[in-house]
Amino acid sequence: MVIVGRNPHKTADVIAEIKVQNPSGGAVDGLVADLSSLADIRRLAEEFRSKYERLDVLVNNAGAYFNRREVSVDGFEMTFALNHLGYFYLTHLLLDMIKSSAPARIVNVSSGAHPMGKIKFDNLNSKGIYLGWTAYGTSKLMNILFTRELSRRLEGTRVTANVLHPGFVATNFGHNGKGLWPLFVKWSQKRAITPEKGAQTSIYLASSPEVAGVSGAYFHNSKIVQPSNAAQDDDLALRLWEVSEQLIAEKEKTLA
């Protein structure tokens, strides 16, 4: 198992904790990258390829909520950069490796907040009036649409792609906000489920033989559920894919 973290010290601590709790659970390794940075994502993919020969399961779970507008090193609004483009670009860079490892799985973590999202292709960077919850919901809608189009493109490859809502989980998620927001998040998380329970659907999709042939579905509590109408729009999914490809291709020219 290989985990990716932004902070090298925290990543090392997590690896150590996993090894203590699972002394006979196999090798655990870690890589460090800022998944809001396209250059870092590309470096991460290159490092992974240099160290490992196969990739059986890719779980895209990095994300954050920003209650005030921030911009990534590439000039994208941070929620869009991290929560959507991070998934899209890393998967793209590792996709041939995943295919060569088939049967393989891709698991994308979305959110039950996705119905609040609305994709405005003329303002993907959320300029003007910024509403953090709308930006977050939009990024989670993008996760589902990305999974839907990815699954369609993977037909016949023996690679599945599914997406999930983990539930409202008591983690450090949302504690990075400005002003009173972190206090509100900590208060509301008193009603949240544990991280262990929140991870169950991701683990199920990554490992259960019950979903070996399932692809393109949205899960909650390890069961298929229907996402919003917008999240089932194949034309919207294709357009998002094409626009994301174009945005990254333009930035890649500056990374060469």
N, C-alpha and C positions, 0 to 999 in steps of 0.2 A: 504494500500500500504506500502511495506517495501523496503527501498532503502539501498544499501550497498556502503560504502565509505571507503577509506583507511585512510583519515584524520578525526578524530572525530569532530574537530571544524568545518571543512567545511561541514561535513555530517549534523551536527546540524543546520548550517546556511541554508542549502538547505531545510531541513524539515520545518524550520520556514518560509522560503519564500513560500513554497508550501501551508502551512496553511493560510498565509496571502492572497494569490491569490485565494485560494479555501476554504473559511471559512466553507462552508457546504459540502465539498467534501469527508467527511469520515475520518477515522483515518489514520494517517501517522506515520510510525515508521522508525527507522534506526538501522543498525548493522554495525560494523566496522571490516574490514578484509583486509589483503594484499593478493590479489588474484593471486599473483605470488608465494605464499608459500603454499605448500600442507598441512602443519600442520594448517595454518590459515584457509584454505578452509574447512578442516575437522571440526575445531572448529566452524566456521560459520554455517555449516550445522547442527551441534549438537545444537547450540544455537537457530537456526531457529525452529528446531523440538521441542525444549523445550517450545517455546513461542507460536507457532501457530499450528492449527489443520489441515490446508489444504494449498495447493499451487495451485492456479488456473492458473496463468501465470508466467512463468520464463523468464525474458529477460536478456540474457547474452550480456553485452555491454562493460565490462571492457577491456581496451586494450591500447597499447602505441606503439610509434615508437622510436627506438633507433638507432641513426646514428653511434654509436660506440658500439662495443660488450660489453655486460654486462652479468653477471651470477647471477642466482637466488640463494636463500639460499639452494635450493636442488641440485644445480650444473648444472641446465639447462640454456641454452642461454635464456636471459630474454624475448625476443619476443615470442619464442616457449613456455616458461613457462606461461607467462601471457595471451597471445592472444589465444593460443590453449588449453594447458593443464588446464588452469583455467576454461574455458567453460566445457571441458570434465569431469573434476573431480567433480565440483560442481553439474552439471547435474546428474552425476552418483550417487552421495550421496543423492540427493533429488528425484530421479526418482520414487521410490515406493510411495512416498508421492504425487507426481504429478499424478501418475496413480490412486491413491485412491480418488483424487479430480476430476476425469474426469466427464464431458468433460473439458479438460485443454489444455493449449498451451505452447510451448517452442519457443522462438524467439531469434535467434542468429544474431548479427550484424557482417557482413563481410565488404567487400569493393570492389569497382570497380578496385582496384589495384591487385586483385587476379590473373589475367592472367600473371602477372610478376613473380609469384611464381613457384617454382619447388621443389618438395619434394625429398630430398636425404636421404634415410633411413640410409645410412652409415655415415651421418654427420648432424643429426638433430640439433646438438648444434652449427652449423655454425663455426666450428674451421677453422683456416687458414685465408685466405683473407675474411674479413667480409664486406658485402654490406648491409647496413641497409634497403634499399628499397626492395632488394630481400628477406631478412628475413621477412620483413613486408608482402610483397605480398604472400610469402609462408604460413605465418600464416593465412592470409585471405582465401587462397585456402583451407587450413585445415578446417576453419570454415564451408565452404560449403560442403566439403566431410563429415565432422562429422555430419552435419545436414542430409545429404542424407542417411547415414547409420543408424542414429538414427531414422529417419522417417520409414525406412524399419523395424526396430526392434519394432516400436510402432504400427504396423498395427493391427487393431482389438482392441486397447485399448481405443479408443476415446480420445487419446492425439495426437495432431498434432505438427510437428516441421518444422519451416520454417526459411529462412535466407534472409538477405537483404543487399543492398548497400544503405546507408543513403544519399549519395551525398557528395560533398566536403563542409564541414561545418565549419563555423568560431567559433571554440571553442579554448580552451587551448591545444588541442591535438597537439603534436609535439613540444611544447615549452620547453620540458625537454631535448632537444638535446644539444650536446656539440658544441663549436666553433661558427661559423656563422650560423649554421642550424636554430636556433630559429628565427633569424632575417629574414631568407629566408621564413620561414613558415608564420610569421606575415605579410610579404609583399604579399605573394601569397594568403593569406586569404582575401585580399581586394576584391577578385572575388568570395568568397565563399558565400554559402547560410546561413541564420540565423539558430541558434540552434533549434528554434521552427519549422522551415520548415524541418530541418534535422531529427527531431523526428517523423515526420508524418507517415512514413512507418512503424516504430516500433509500434506506437500507433494503426495503422490500423491492423497490424497482431495480436496485443495483444487483440483487442476488437471488430473488425468489424464482424458482422454476415455473411458478404459476403465470408469470408475465413474460416468459421467454419469447413468445411470438406476438406480443402486444406492442403496437407502436403508434405514436401520434395521439395518445390519450392523455387526459388530464385527471390526476388522482388527488384524493383527499382521504385520510385515514385508510390508506392502502386499498381504496376502492375507486373505480372510475366514476367520475361525476361530470356533469355538463358545465363548462365554463360559460361566460357571457356570450351573447350573440356575436359581438365584435370579435371575440377570440376564436370563433368558428368560421370567420370570413376568409376563404382561400385566396381571393383576389387581394385582400389587404395583406395577407401573409406573404404573398409573392412580391407585392410592391415593397414591403418592408425589407425583404431579403435583398432585392435589387438596389434599393437606396443605400442600405447598409454596406453592401459590396462596393458601391461607387464611392461612398465617403471614405472607406478604409483604403481603397485603391489610390485615391487622391493623397491621402496622408502617407501611404507607403512610399511615394515618390520622394518624400523628404527624409524618409528613414534609410534609404538606400546608401 
